[in-house]
Amino acid sequence: VLDEATGRPLENVGLQVNYCDDSGCRYLGAFQTDATGQKEIQFPSEKLTSLSIAINREGYVPQAIDWNGAVPPNATVKLNKGIEIGGVLQDEEGKPVAGAKVDPYSSGGFIAGQGAVGRISKGVRVTTTDAAGKWSVSGVPARFDNMTFEVTHPRFPQATFATDQHEINATDWIRVPVKDLAAKKSVMVLKRGIALKGRVVDEKGHPVADVKVTDGEGANYSGAQTFITKADGQFEFSLARKPSVKLFAMKEGFAPTVQQVNLASPPGDVELKLTKGRALKGRVMDSNGKPVAGVMVAPEEWNGHRIFSWRGRTDAEGRFEWTSAPEGTTEFSILKEGYQALRDYRLTPGEDEKIVTLQAPSRILG
């Protein structure tokens, strides 16, 4: 990775790598370039069908390079320095809001040269407002008409701002002039919402710490707020005004819980109860009855909710165990290179060991 203007190698450039092969698509990991601007990346498969690398360094415009089909053995990328934009975050009374997270991202991409697409993804340029409510972010392209800003703070509902030149006409986005952002004089105003407090307890009524409590349509919902409970098990949200909200509570060793909360009238404290997770034991075999090691086992959907982050791998005997399974049926993805992928595969916890059979890939000759 090189500086476009000087040609010098860039150290500590972040590389987020995703790839696809015959068994499916997955995230490989995060890497950094060395002092020579280089990084060699090893892949578990030699037969890549596509490759995507997100390239990011502070002060430079991020890029994303995608290959479909043939993937080259090496690539050179040149990064351009970007501009700095910013402003101040205030409440409805004009008081500064400190400690808010401002996450700028581009909707779509912009041409960055060498066949690459410039793209500021969510989470790449997150910054925090200071005591005066001020924020700034560097590495933004000179033309940033399609920039969007997701702003979060524990005392306010999440808000989305966008430039006044943005091509998407979303009614819930709050517009900010491009010229004010470029001059670092933009003013964003957060409006207060409905305060929702509660706590998470176990089956005996004891508070539970380190529980991930999320609002929205699921724990992986892009617009969700997340709160991690402390020793007292308490959580607090400031929610947009709407009739109701779903709360999800999850912790390793417990089954997930989902609760619908009515927001039409001021809600009292909400109590979310976690029960001990069920054990789901399984064994993955091939069509000849032999165990298959290294299979990825991933719960995907339960009762219409895609809320899980747990990922397991089978051992040398083809066995896996998930100790945080909920009651009822969960749909899984079961994947291993060299075998047909199983999607939406239904498994239910219980005392018996579930046998899963992977088939060899189909071959079409002609």
Disulfide bonds with the S-S distance in Angstrom:
Cys20-Cys25 1.87
